[in-house]
Amino acid sequence: MDLRDYGRAFVSRWVIMLVFTLAGIAGALAVSSAMPRVYEAHATLFVKVETGSGSAYERSQFSLQRVKSYPSLVKSPEVLGPVIRELDLELSLRELRDTIAADNPPETVFLNVAAQSAEPQTASNIANAVAEHLGRHIQRLEATSGVSRVTVDPELTVPASPPAGPISPRTALNVAVGALTGLCAGLLFAIAAFRLDSRLRTSRDVQSAVGLAVVGQLPRYRGRAGKPREWASNSKHWLAHRELLTNLLLAGHAALPALLLLVPASPAASATFQRRNFALMVAHLGKDICVLETDSKLPPAFGQEPDGAGLAEVLNGKLDLPAVLRTAGAGPAGYILAGKPEEAKGRSLADQAVPVLDELKVRFDMTLAESAVTSTPLNALQLVSSADHTLVICRYGKTRRDDLRRTFAELAAAGSPPQGVVMTGVPLRRRPSAVPLLHRAEAAAGRHARVRAADVNV
């Protein structure tokens, strides 16, 4: 994967990443709400030292040296035992030790006492009581008499007050960690999903799957059922089909393919190519075109006729070609219906199709047929040898890489590998604004390498 692939993975799955992030935040809030509240109060003692001899400097140095050892006294039974009795705490000596701490800031004569409790008032009461009894214990330990008498007088200078808020849980920090964790999980999921997702969405996906470029990207079309709508000559759909026609002309040295075969790579790609409007566009350019319906399961491009006679009746010899040839549009464009499927059952019609296809090539500049490998009365494997140009249809976000490869392999095994891929159902915002124009020699060779991009919308 390169940077563009990572960008596509993140952009296409930003909703999932957002869900993971929100889930991380929600989890952090749930954990924070379940954690017990812990409040911490602080009291400060100032240690004064008086000696019977010595200068002020010596007394200050004595204080600095001695005060370093006092924090370890805070957990002694002589200090905590009276606190438990005085405050009537329902705590053992070991439990109280776990909630008490003391420290001496460097180069100072201060003693800081910290106490934790589930109640802010209880925390401040414990901190003040511990500080007072710690001071008394220090006085008893340091009391001496005689000429070298030393008097240590710890004084509670900053009594503890009830804390305004708990020190645990740290909800803001937990939420930040939860959001970061969720985002990282979302990023990893997006990358994994992108690597495992074999659906085709870009020309790069198609090139990596079969080695050919996409010669046409047709926008998603939502027409009303049974009421096909013709496009304006300046619409996005019309221009997209004109881009495809440009590449077909380049591949044929300015001539349209006499038989253009469209093969859907998957069931989802069937009937997504707008044969009606493409045929009318070609007809408006002064070309004779015929839409040959070779799949009875596909909706006809120009609607069904009452009698339903068509290609199947021609292939089995009941009718001739002019009898089933109809015209539509102001172009006009010709079309031949698929006919009745039962007429083709149990028959091998590939040989009978060759003279019919040859006659159509003589009558029209281009014959357009869409057929899958399982279509009746004629399937793609029976038509591919007679086709002058074969394009495989894949649907944006629906056709998978293996479907495209399988279709290419089947057509190649039939003796005529496809010359390109058409992607249908592409969202307008995903379509490139430039057409991939092909060198004629490369197009004829079937390589379809992109050589330059030209905007045909100007």
C-alpha positions as a Markdown table, in Angstrom:
| # | Residue | x | y | z |
|---|---|---|---|---|
| 1 | Met | 0.0 | 0.0 | 0.0 |
| 2 | Asp | 1.2 | 3.5 | -0.8 |
| 3 | Leu | 0.1 | 6.8 | 0.7 |
| 4 | Arg | -2.8 | 7.1 | -1.8 |
| 5 | Asp | -4.1 | 3.7 | -0.7 |
| 6 | Tyr | -3.9 | 4.7 | 2.9 |
| 7 | Gly | -5.7 | 7.9 | 2.1 |
| 8 | Arg | -8.5 | 6.0 | 0.3 |
| 9 | Ala | -8.8 | 3.5 | 3.1 |
| 10 | Phe | -9.2 | 6.3 | 5.7 |
| 11 | Val | -11.5 | 8.5 | 3.6 |
| 12 | Ser | -13.8 | 5.6 | 2.5 |
| 13 | Arg | -14.1 | 4.3 | 6.1 |
| 14 | Trp | -14.2 | 7.5 | 8.1 |
| 15 | Val | -17.6 | 6.6 | 9.5 |
| 16 | Ile | -16.2 | 3.4 | 11.0 |
| 17 | Met | -13.2 | 5.3 | 12.4 |
| 18 | Leu | -15.5 | 7.8 | 14.0 |
| 19 | Val | -17.6 | 5.0 | 15.5 |
| 20 | Phe | -14.4 | 3.5 | 17.0 |
| 21 | Thr | -13.4 | 6.8 | 18.4 |
| 22 | Leu | -16.8 | 7.5 | 19.9 |
| 23 | Ala | -16.8 | 3.9 | 21.3 |
| 24 | Gly | -13.4 | 4.6 | 23.0 |
| 25 | Ile | -14.7 | 7.8 | 24.5 |
| 26 | Ala | -17.9 | 6.1 | 25.7 |
| 27 | Gly | -15.8 | 3.3 | 27.2 |
| 28 | Ala | -13.5 | 5.8 | 29.0 |
| 29 | Leu | -16.5 | 7.6 | 30.4 |
| 30 | Ala | -18.1 | 4.3 | 31.6 |
| 31 | Val | -14.9 | 3.2 | 33.3 |
| 32 | Ser | -14.4 | 6.6 | 34.9 |
| 33 | Ser | -18.0 | 6.6 | 36.2 |
| 34 | Ala | -17.4 | 3.1 | 37.7 |
| 35 | Met | -14.2 | 4.0 | 39.4 |
| 36 | Pro | -14.4 | 5.1 | 43.1 |
| 37 | Arg | -13.8 | 8.8 | 43.8 |
| 38 | Val | -10.6 | 9.5 | 45.7 |
| 39 | Tyr | -9.9 | 12.9 | 47.3 |
| 40 | Glu | -6.5 | 14.1 | 48.5 |
| 41 | Ala | -5.9 | 16.8 | 51.1 |
| 42 | His | -2.5 | 18.4 | 52.0 |
| 43 | Ala | -1.1 | 19.8 | 55.2 |
| 44 | Thr | 2.2 | 21.5 | 55.6 |
| 45 | Leu | 4.5 | 21.6 | 58.7 |
| 46 | Phe | 7.3 | 24.1 | 59.3 |
| 47 | Val | 10.1 | 22.6 | 61.4 |
| 48 | Lys | 11.9 | 25.1 | 63.8 |
| 49 | Val | 15.1 | 24.0 | 65.6 |
| 50 | Glu | 16.4 | 25.7 | 68.8 |
| 51 | Thr | 19.8 | 24.7 | 70.3 |
| 52 | Gly | 21.6 | 25.7 | 73.4 |
| 53 | Ser | 24.8 | 26.5 | 71.4 |
| 54 | Gly | 25.9 | 27.1 | 67.9 |
| 55 | Ser | 25.4 | 29.9 | 65.4 |
| 56 | Ala | 22.3 | 30.5 | 63.3 |
| 57 | Tyr | 24.0 | 29.0 | 60.3 |
| 58 | Glu | 24.7 | 25.8 | 62.3 |
| 59 | Arg | 21.1 | 25.6 | 63.4 |
| 60 | Ser | 19.8 | 26.0 | 59.9 |
| 61 | Gln | 22.2 | 23.3 | 58.6 |
| 62 | Phe | 21.1 | 21.0 | 61.5 |
| 63 | Ser | 17.4 | 21.6 | 60.5 |
| 64 | Leu | 18.0 | 20.8 | 56.9 |
| 65 | Gln | 19.9 | 17.6 | 57.7 |
| 66 | Arg | 17.4 | 16.4 | 60.3 |
| 67 | Val | 14.2 | 17.2 | 58.4 |
| 68 | Lys | 15.1 | 14.8 | 55.6 |
| 69 | Ser | 14.5 | 11.8 | 58.0 |
| 70 | Tyr | 11.1 | 13.0 | 59.3 |
| 71 | Pro | 8.9 | 11.9 | 56.3 |
| 72 | Ser | 9.6 | 8.2 | 57.1 |
| 73 | Leu | 8.0 | 8.7 | 60.5 |
| 74 | Val | 4.6 | 9.4 | 59.1 |
| 75 | Lys | 3.6 | 5.8 | 58.8 |
| 76 | Ser | 4.8 | 4.8 | 62.3 |
| 77 | Pro | 2.2 | 3.4 | 64.8 |
| 78 | Glu | 3.0 | 6.2 | 67.2 |
| 79 | Val | 1.6 | 8.6 | 64.7 |
| 80 | Leu | -1.3 | 6.7 | 63.1 |
| 81 | Gly | -2.6 | 4.9 | 66.1 |
| 82 | Pro | -3.7 | 8.1 | 67.9 |
| 83 | Val | -5.2 | 9.4 | 64.6 |
| 84 | Ile | -7.5 | 6.3 | 64.2 |
| 85 | Arg | -8.7 | 6.7 | 67.8 |
| 86 | Glu | -9.1 | 10.5 | 67.6 |
| 87 | Leu | -11.2 | 10.4 | 64.4 |
| 88 | Asp | -12.8 | 7.1 | 65.1 |
| 89 | Leu | -11.8 | 5.7 | 61.7 |
| 90 | Glu | -13.1 | 2.4 | 60.6 |
| 91 | Leu | -9.6 | 1.6 | 59.1 |
| 92 | Ser | -6.8 | -0.7 | 60.2 |
| 93 | Leu | -3.3 | 0.5 | 60.7 |
| 94 | Arg | -2.3 | -1.1 | 57.4 |
| 95 | Glu | -5.2 | 0.5 | 55.5 |
| 96 | Leu | -4.5 | 3.9 | 56.9 |
| 97 | Arg | -0.8 | 3.6 | 55.9 |
| 98 | Asp | -1.8 | 3.1 | 52.3 |
| 99 | Thr | -3.6 | 6.4 | 52.3 |
| 100 | Ile | -0.9 | 8.5 | 53.9 |
| 101 | Ala | 2.3 | 10.0 | 52.4 |
| 102 | Ala | 4.8 | 12.7 | 53.4 |
| 103 | Asp | 7.7 | 14.4 | 51.7 |
| 104 | Asn | 10.3 | 17.1 | 52.3 |
| 105 | Pro | 10.9 | 19.5 | 49.5 |
| 106 | Pro | 14.7 | 19.7 | 48.8 |
| 107 | Glu | 16.6 | 22.4 | 50.6 |
| 108 | Thr | 13.6 | 23.4 | 52.8 |
| 109 | Val | 12.4 | 22.7 | 56.4 |
| 110 | Phe | 8.9 | 22.0 | 55.3 |
| 111 | Leu | 7.1 | 18.7 | 55.7 |
| 112 | Asn | 4.1 | 18.0 | 53.4 |
| 113 | Val | 1.6 | 15.5 | 54.6 |
| 114 | Ala | -1.0 | 14.1 | 52.1 |
| 115 | Ala | -4.0 | 12.0 | 53.0 |
| 116 | Gln | -6.5 | 10.3 | 50.7 |
| 117 | Ser | -10.1 | 9.3 | 51.3 |
| 118 | Ala | -13.4 | 8.8 | 49.6 |
| 119 | Glu | -14.8 | 11.9 | 51.3 |
| 120 | Pro | -13.2 | 15.3 | 50.9 |
| 121 | Gln | -13.8 | 16.3 | 54.6 |
| 122 | Thr | -12.5 | 13.0 | 55.9 |
| 123 | Ala | -9.3 | 13.5 | 53.8 |
| 124 | Ser | -8.7 | 17.0 | 55.3 |
| 125 | Asn | -9.4 | 15.7 | 58.8 |
| 126 | Ile | -6.9 | 12.9 | 58.4 |
| 127 | Ala | -4.2 | 15.1 | 56.9 |
| 128 | Asn | -4.5 | 17.6 | 59.8 |
| 129 | Ala | -4.6 | 14.9 | 62.5 |
| 130 | Val | -1.6 | 13.1 | 61.0 |
| 131 | Ala | 0.4 | 16.4 | 60.7 |
| 132 | Glu | -0.3 | 17.3 | 64.4 |
| 133 | His | 0.6 | 13.8 | 65.7 |
| 134 | Leu | 3.7 | 13.7 | 63.5 |
| 135 | Gly | 4.8 | 17.0 | 65.0 |
| 136 | Arg | 4.4 | 15.7 | 68.5 |
| 137 | His | 6.2 | 12.5 | 67.7 |
| 138 | Ile | 9.1 | 14.5 | 66.3 |
| 139 | Gln | 9.2 | 16.7 | 69.4 |
| 140 | Arg | 9.4 | 13.6 | 71.6 |
| 141 | Leu | 12.2 | 12.0 | 69.6 |
| 142 | Glu | 14.4 | 15.1 | 69.3 |
| 143 | Ala | 13.9 | 16.4 | 72.9 |
| 144 | Thr | 17.3 | 16.7 | 74.8 |
| 145 | Ser | 18.6 | 18.5 | 77.8 |
| 146 | Gly | 21.8 | 20.0 | 79.1 |
| 147 | Val | 24.1 | 22.5 | 77.5 |
| 148 | Ser | 23.6 | 21.1 | 74.0 |
| 149 | Arg | 19.9 | 21.1 | 74.4 |
| 150 | Val | 18.0 | 20.7 | 71.1 |
| 151 | Thr | 14.4 | 21.7 | 70.7 |
| 152 | Val | 12.5 | 20.8 | 67.5 |
| 153 | Asp | 9.2 | 22.5 | 67.1 |
| 154 | Pro | 7.1 | 21.4 | 64.0 |
| 155 | Glu | 4.3 | 23.9 | 63.5 |
| 156 | Leu | 1.2 | 23.3 | 61.3 |
| 157 | Thr | 1.5 | 26.4 | 59.1 |
| 158 | Val | -0.9 | 25.3 | 56.2 |
| 159 | Pro | -3.8 | 23.2 | 57.5 |
| 160 | Ala | -5.5 | 20.9 | 55.0 |
| 161 | Ser | -8.9 | 22.0 | 53.6 |
| 162 | Pro | -11.4 | 19.8 | 51.9 |
| 163 | Pro | -10.3 | 19.4 | 48.2 |
| 164 | Ala | -12.6 | 20.8 | 45.5 |
| 165 | Gly | -12.4 | 17.8 | 43.3 |
| 166 | Pro | -11.2 | 14.2 | 43.2 |
| 167 | Ile | -7.7 | 13.2 | 42.0 |
| 168 | Ser | -9.1 | 9.9 | 40.7 |
| 169 | Pro | -10.5 | 9.1 | 38.3 |
| 170 | Arg | -9.0 | 11.6 | 36.0 |
| 171 | Thr | -11.9 | 11.8 | 33.6 |
| 172 | Ala | -10.4 | 14.2 | 31.0 |
| 173 | Leu | -7.2 | 12.1 | 30.7 |
| 174 | Asn | -9.2 | 8.9 | 30.5 |
| 175 | Val | -11.4 | 10.3 | 27.7 |
| 176 | Ala | -8.3 | 11.5 | 25.8 |
| 177 | Val | -6.7 | 8.0 | 26.1 |
| 178 | Gly | -10.0 | 6.3 | 25.2 |
| 179 | Ala | -10.4 | 8.6 | 22.1 |
| 180 | Leu | -6.8 | 7.9 | 21.0 |
| 181 | Thr | -7.2 | 4.2 | 21.6 |
| 182 | Gly | -10.5 | 4.1 | 19.6 |
| 183 | Leu | -9.0 | 6.2 | 16.8 |
| 184 | Cys | -6.0 | 3.8 | 16.5 |
| 185 | Ala | -8.3 | 0.8 | 16.5 |
| 186 | Gly | -10.4 | 2.5 | 13.8 |
| 187 | Leu | -7.3 | 3.2 | 11.7 |
| 188 | Leu | -6.1 | -0.4 | 12.0 |
| 189 | Phe | -9.6 | -1.7 | 11.1 |
| 190 | Ala | -9.8 | 0.6 | 8.1 |
| 191 | Ile | -6.4 | -0.6 | 6.8 |
| 192 | Ala | -7.3 | -4.2 | 7.4 |
| 193 | Ala | -10.7 | -3.8 | 5.8 |
| 194 | Phe | -9.1 | -2.0 | 2.8 |
| 195 | Arg | -6.6 | -4.8 | 2.3 |
| 196 | Leu | -9.3 | -7.5 | 2.6 |
| 197 | Asp | -11.9 | -5.7 | 0.5 |
| 198 | Ser | -11.6 | -6.9 | -3.1 |
| 199 | Arg | -14.4 | -4.7 | -4.5 |
| 200 | Leu | -13.3 | -2.5 | -7.5 |
| 201 | Arg | -13.6 | 1.2 | -7.1 |
| 202 | Thr | -10.8 | 2.9 | -9.1 |
| 203 | Ser | -8.9 | 2.3 | -12.3 |
| 204 | Arg | -5.9 | 1.4 | -10.2 |
| 205 | Asp | -7.9 | -1.5 | -8.7 |
| 206 | Val | -8.7 | -2.7 | -12.2 |
| 207 | Gln | -5.1 | -2.4 | -13.4 |
| 208 | Ser | -3.8 | -4.3 | -10.4 |
| 209 | Ala | -6.4 | -7.1 | -11.1 |
| 210 | Val | -6.1 | -7.6 | -14.8 |
| 211 | Gly | -3.4 | -5.2 | -16.1 |
| 212 | Leu | -5.7 | -3.1 | -18.2 |
| 213 | Ala | -6.9 | 0.5 | -17.8 |
| 214 | Val | -10.5 | 1.6 | -17.4 |
| 215 | Val | -11.5 | 3.1 | -20.8 |
| 216 | Gly | -14.8 | 4.5 | -19.5 |
| 217 | Gln | -16.2 | 5.6 | -16.1 |
| 218 | Leu | -19.9 | 6.0 | -16.4 |
| 219 | Pro | -21.8 | 7.8 | -13.6 |
| 220 | Arg | -24.5 | 6.2 | -11.5 |
| 221 | Tyr | -27.9 | 6.5 | -13.2 |
| 222 | Arg | -31.2 | 6.4 | -11.5 |
| 223 | Gly | -33.9 | 6.3 | -14.1 |
| 224 | Arg | -37.6 | 5.5 | -13.5 |
| 225 | Ala | -38.5 | 1.9 | -14.2 |
| 226 | Gly | -40.1 | 1.5 | -17.6 |
| 227 | Lys | -39.5 | 5.1 | -18.5 |
| 228 | Pro | -36.0 | 5.6 | -19.8 |
| 229 | Arg | -34.9 | 9.2 | -20.1 |
| 230 | Glu | -32.7 | 10.6 | -22.8 |
| 231 | Trp | -29.8 | 12.8 | -21.5 |
| 232 | Ala | -29.0 | 16.3 | -22.6 |
| 233 | Ser | -25.9 | 16.7 | -24.7 |
| 234 | Asn | -24.2 | 18.7 | -21.9 |
| 235 | Ser | -25.1 | 16.3 | -19.0 |
| 236 | Lys | -22.5 | 14.4 | -17.0 |
| 237 | His | -23.9 | 11.1 | -18.3 |
| 238 | Trp | -23.7 | 12.1 | -21.9 |
| 239 | Leu | -20.1 | 13.4 | -21.6 |
| 240 | Ala | -19.0 | 10.2 | -19.8 |
| 241 | His | -20.4 | 8.1 | -22.6 |
| 242 | Arg | -18.7 | 10.4 | -25.1 |
| 243 | Glu | -15.4 | 9.8 | -23.4 |
| 244 | Leu | -15.9 | 6.1 | -23.8 |
| 245 | Leu | -16.8 | 6.6 | -27.5 |
| 246 | Thr | -13.6 | 8.7 | -27.9 |
| 247 | Asn | -11.5 | 5.8 | -26.7 |
| 248 | Leu | -13.3 | 3.3 | -29.0 |
| 249 | Leu | -12.5 | 5.6 | -31.9 |
| 250 | Leu | -8.9 | 5.7 | -30.9 |
| 251 | Ala | -8.7 | 2.0 | -30.6 |
| 252 | Gly | -10.3 | 1.6 | -34.0 |
| 253 | His | -8.2 | 4.2 | -35.8 |
| 254 | Ala | -11.2 | 6.6 | -36.1 |
| 255 | Ala | -13.6 | 3.8 | -37.0 |
| 256 | Leu | -16.2 | 2.3 | -34.7 |
| 257 | Pro | -15.9 | -1.4 | -33.9 |
| 258 | Ala | -18.3 | -3.3 | -36.2 |
| 259 | Leu | -19.4 | -5.5 | -33.2 |
| 260 | Leu | -18.9 | -4.1 | -29.7 |
| 261 | Leu | -19.4 | -6.8 | -27.1 |
| 262 | Leu | -20.1 | -5.9 | -23.5 |
| 263 | Val | -19.6 | -8.6 | -20.9 |
| 264 | Pro | -20.7 | -8.0 | -17.3 |
| 265 | Ala | -18.1 | -9.4 | -14.9 |
| 266 | Ser | -20.7 | -10.1 | -12.2 |
| 267 | Pro | -24.5 | -10.3 | -11.8 |
| 268 | Ala | -24.4 | -6.8 | -10.1 |
| 269 | Ala | -22.8 | -5.4 | -13.3 |
| 270 | Ser | -25.6 | -6.6 | -15.6 |
| 271 | Ala | -27.9 | -4.0 | -17.1 |
| 272 | Thr | -25.9 | -1.1 | -15.7 |
| 273 | Phe | -24.6 | 0.0 | -19.1 |
| 274 | Gln | -27.1 | 2.4 | -20.6 |
| 275 | Arg | -27.3 | 0.8 | -24.0 |
| 276 | Arg | -30.3 | 3.0 | -25.1 |
| 277 | Asn | -28.7 | 6.3 | -24.5 |
| 278 | Phe | -25.3 | 5.2 | -25.8 |
| 279 | Ala | -27.0 | 4.0 | -29.0 |
| 280 | Leu | -28.9 | 7.3 | -29.4 |
| 281 | Met | -25.7 | 9.3 | -28.8 |
| 282 | Val | -23.9 | 7.3 | -31.6 |
| 283 | Ala | -27.0 | 7.8 | -33.9 |
| 284 | His | -27.0 | 11.5 | -33.3 |
| 285 | Leu | -23.4 | 11.6 | -34.5 |
| 286 | Gly | -24.6 | 10.3 | -37.8 |
| 287 | Lys | -23.5 | 6.7 | -37.3 |
| 288 | Asp | -25.7 | 3.7 | -38.0 |
| 289 | Ile | -26.0 | 1.6 | -34.8 |
| 290 | Cys | -28.0 | -1.5 | -33.8 |
| 291 | Val | -28.6 | -2.8 | -30.3 |
| 292 | Leu | -28.6 | -6.5 | -30.4 |
| 293 | Glu | -30.3 | -8.1 | -27.4 |
| 294 | Thr | -28.5 | -11.4 | -26.8 |
| 295 | Asp | -29.7 | -11.9 | -23.2 |
| 296 | Ser | -33.4 | -12.6 | -22.7 |
| 297 | Lys | -33.1 | -11.8 | -19.0 |
| 298 | Leu | -31.9 | -8.3 | -19.5 |
| 299 | Pro | -34.5 | -5.5 | -19.9 |
| 300 | Pro | -34.5 | -4.4 | -23.5 |
| 301 | Ala | -32.9 | -1.2 | -24.3 |
| 302 | Phe | -35.9 | 0.2 | -26.3 |
| 303 | Gly | -38.7 | -1.8 | -24.6 |
| 304 | Gln | -40.5 | -5.0 | -25.4 |
| 305 | Glu | -42.7 | -5.5 | -28.5 |
| 306 | Pro | -46.1 | -7.3 | -28.3 |
| 307 | Asp | -45.0 | -10.2 | -30.5 |
| 308 | Gly | -41.6 | -10.5 | -28.8 |
| 309 | Ala | -40.0 | -12.0 | -31.9 |
| 310 | Gly | -36.3 | -11.4 | -32.2 |
| 311 | Leu | -32.8 | -13.0 | -32.4 |
| 312 | Ala | -33.9 | -16.4 | -31.2 |
| 313 | Glu | -36.4 | -16.7 | -34.1 |
| 314 | Val | -33.7 | -15.6 | -36.6 |
| 315 | Leu | -31.2 | -18.1 | -35.3 |
| 316 | Asn | -33.6 | -21.1 | -35.6 |
| 317 | Gly | -34.6 | -20.0 | -39.1 |
| 318 | Lys | -38.2 | -19.1 | -38.4 |
| 319 | Leu | -37.7 | -15.4 | -39.4 |
| 320 | Asp | -35.2 | -13.4 | -41.4 |
| 321 | Leu | -33.2 | -10.5 | -40.1 |
| 322 | Pro | -35.3 | -7.6 | -41.6 |
| 323 | Ala | -38.4 | -9.1 | -40.0 |
| 324 | Val | -37.1 | -8.5 | -36.5 |
| 325 | Leu | -35.1 | -5.4 | -37.1 |
| 326 | Arg | -36.8 | -2.3 | -35.6 |
| 327 | Thr | -35.8 | 1.4 | -35.3 |
| 328 | Ala | -36.1 | 3.9 | -32.4 |
| 329 | Gly | -35.3 | 7.5 | -31.8 |
| 330 | Ala | -34.8 | 10.4 | -34.2 |
| 331 | Gly | -31.4 | 9.0 | -35.1 |
| 332 | Pro | -32.6 | 6.5 | -35.8 |
| 333 | Ala | -31.1 | 3.6 | -33.9 |
| 334 | Gly | -31.9 | 0.0 | -34.8 |
| 335 | Tyr | -32.5 | -2.8 | -32.3 |
| 336 | Ile | -33.3 | -6.5 | -32.3 |
| 337 | Leu | -35.0 | -8.1 | -29.4 |
| 338 | Ala | -33.7 | -11.4 | -27.8 |
| 339 | Gly | -36.8 | -13.3 | -28.8 |
| 340 | Lys | -38.5 | -16.1 | -27.0 |
| 341 | Pro | -36.0 | -18.1 | -24.8 |
| 342 | Glu | -37.8 | -21.4 | -25.5 |
| 343 | Glu | -36.9 | -21.1 | -29.1 |
| 344 | Ala | -33.2 | -21.4 | -28.3 |
| 345 | Lys | -33.5 | -24.3 | -25.8 |
| 346 | Gly | -31.6 | -27.4 | -26.8 |
| 347 | Arg | -30.0 | -25.8 | -29.8 |
| 348 | Ser | -26.4 | -24.8 | -30.6 |
| 349 | Leu | -26.8 | -21.5 | -32.2 |
| 350 | Ala | -23.2 | -20.2 | -32.4 |
| 351 | Asp | -22.7 | -21.4 | -36.0 |
| 352 | Gln | -26.1 | -19.9 | -37.1 |
| 353 | Ala | -25.1 | -16.6 | -35.4 |
| 354 | Val | -22.0 | -16.0 | -37.6 |
| 355 | Pro | -23.9 | -15.1 | -40.8 |
| 356 | Val | -26.4 | -13.0 | -38.8 |
| 357 | Leu | -23.6 | -11.1 | -37.2 |
| 358 | Asp | -21.8 | -10.6 | -40.5 |
| 359 | Glu | -25.0 | -9.2 | -42.1 |
| 360 | Leu | -25.4 | -6.8 | -39.1 |
| 361 | Lys | -21.8 | -5.6 | -39.7 |
| 362 | Val | -22.6 | -4.8 | -43.3 |
| 363 | Arg | -25.8 | -3.0 | -42.4 |
| 364 | Phe | -24.5 | -0.9 | -39.5 |
| 365 | Asp | -21.4 | 1.1 | -38.5 |
| 366 | Met | -21.6 | -0.6 | -35.1 |
| 367 | Thr | -23.6 | -3.3 | -33.5 |
| 368 | Leu | -23.8 | -3.2 | -29.7 |
| 369 | Ala | -24.4 | -6.4 | -27.7 |
| 370 | Glu | -24.4 | -7.1 | -24.0 |
| 371 | Ser | -24.1 | -10.7 | -23.0 |
| 372 | Ala | -22.9 | -12.7 | -20.0 |
| 373 | Val | -21.3 | -16.1 | -20.2 |
| 374 | Thr | -24.7 | -17.7 | -19.3 |
| 375 | Ser | -26.9 | -15.6 | -21.5 |
| 376 | Thr | -29.5 | -17.0 | -24.0 |
| 377 | Pro | -30.0 | -17.1 | -26.9 |
| 378 | Leu | -26.3 | -16.2 | -27.4 |
| 379 | Asn | -23.7 | -16.0 | -24.6 |
| 380 | Ala | -20.5 | -14.1 | -24.4 |
| 381 | Leu | -18.3 | -17.1 | -25.2 |
| 382 | Gln | -20.3 | -17.7 | -28.4 |
| 383 | Leu | -20.0 | -14.0 | -29.4 |
| 384 | Val | -16.5 | -13.1 | -28.5 |
| 385 | Ser | -14.8 | -14.7 | -31.5 |
| 386 | Ser | -17.0 | -12.5 | -33.8 |
| 387 | Ala | -16.6 | -9.3 | -31.8 |
| 388 | Asp | -14.3 | -6.6 | -33.1 |
| 389 | His | -13.9 | -5.1 | -29.6 |
| 390 | Thr | -14.7 | -6.6 | -26.3 |
| 391 | Leu | -15.2 | -4.6 | -23.1 |
| 392 | Val | -15.8 | -6.1 | -19.6 |
| 393 | Ile | -18.3 | -4.2 | -17.4 |
| 394 | Cys | -17.6 | -3.9 | -13.7 |
| 395 | Arg | -19.8 | -2.0 | -11.3 |
| 396 | Tyr | -18.3 | 0.5 | -8.9 |
| 397 | Gly | -18.2 | -1.0 | -5.4 |
| 398 | Lys | -20.0 | -4.2 | -6.3 |
| 399 | Thr | -17.8 | -6.2 | -8.7 |
| 400 | Arg | -15.0 | -8.0 | -7.0 |
| 401 | Arg | -11.5 | -8.6 | -8.2 |
| 402 | Asp | -11.9 | -12.3 | -8.6 |
| 403 | Asp | -15.1 | -11.8 | -10.6 |
| 404 | Leu | -13.2 | -9.6 | -13.1 |
| 405 | Arg | -10.3 | -12.0 | -13.3 |
| 406 | Arg | -12.6 | -15.0 | -13.9 |
| 407 | Thr | -14.4 | -13.2 | -16.7 |
| 408 | Phe | -11.1 | -12.2 | -18.4 |
| 409 | Ala | -9.8 | -15.8 | -18.1 |
| 410 | Glu | -13.0 | -17.3 | -19.6 |
| 411 | Leu | -13.0 | -14.8 | -22.6 |
| 412 | Ala | -9.3 | -15.4 | -23.1 |
| 413 | Ala | -9.8 | -19.2 | -23.1 |
| 414 | Ala | -12.5 | -18.7 | -25.8 |
| 415 | Gly | -9.8 | -17.2 | -28.0 |
| 416 | Ser | -10.3 | -13.5 | -27.7 |
| 417 | Pro | -9.2 | -11.6 | -24.5 |
| 418 | Pro | -11.0 | -8.4 | -23.8 |
| 419 | Gln | -9.5 | -5.0 | -24.8 |
| 420 | Gly | -10.6 | -3.0 | -21.9 |
| 421 | Val | -12.9 | -2.4 | -18.9 |
| 422 | Val | -15.9 | -0.1 | -18.4 |
| 423 | Met | -16.8 | 0.9 | -14.9 |
| 424 | Thr | -20.4 | 1.8 | -14.3 |
| 425 | Gly | -22.3 | 3.2 | -11.3 |
| 426 | Val | -19.4 | 5.6 | -10.5 |
| 427 | Pro | -20.5 | 8.4 | -8.1 |
| 428 | Leu | -20.2 | 11.8 | -9.8 |
| 429 | Arg | -17.8 | 13.0 | -7.0 |
| 430 | Arg | -15.5 | 10.0 | -7.7 |
| 431 | Arg | -15.3 | 10.4 | -11.4 |
| 432 | Pro | -12.1 | 12.0 | -12.8 |
| 433 | Ser | -12.5 | 15.3 | -14.6 |
| 434 | Ala | -10.1 | 14.2 | -17.4 |
| 435 | Val | -10.5 | 11.4 | -19.9 |
| 436 | Pro | -7.6 | 8.8 | -20.2 |
| 437 | Leu | -6.8 | 9.1 | -23.9 |
| 438 | Leu | -5.0 | 6.2 | -25.5 |
| 439 | His | -2.4 | 5.9 | -28.2 |
| 440 | Arg | -3.9 | 4.2 | -31.2 |
| 441 | Ala | -1.2 | 1.6 | -31.4 |
| 442 | Glu | -1.4 | 0.7 | -27.8 |
| 443 | Ala | -5.2 | 0.7 | -27.9 |
| 444 | Ala | -5.1 | -1.7 | -30.9 |
| 445 | Ala | -2.7 | -3.9 | -29.1 |
| 446 | Gly | -5.0 | -4.1 | -26.1 |
| 447 | Arg | -2.6 | -2.6 | -23.6 |
| 448 | His | -4.6 | 0.6 | -23.0 |
| 449 | Ala | -1.8 | 2.4 | -21.2 |
| 450 | Arg | -2.7 | 5.9 | -20.1 |
| 451 | Val | -0.5 | 8.4 | -21.9 |
| 452 | Arg | -2.1 | 11.7 | -21.2 |
| 453 | Ala | -5.2 | 13.3 | -19.8 |
| 454 | Ala | -7.4 | 15.6 | -21.8 |
| 455 | Asp | -10.5 | 17.4 | -20.5 |
| 456 | Val | -13.2 | 16.8 | -23.1 |
| 457 | Asn | -15.7 | 19.0 | -21.3 |
| 458 | Val | -14.2 | 22.2 | -22.7 |
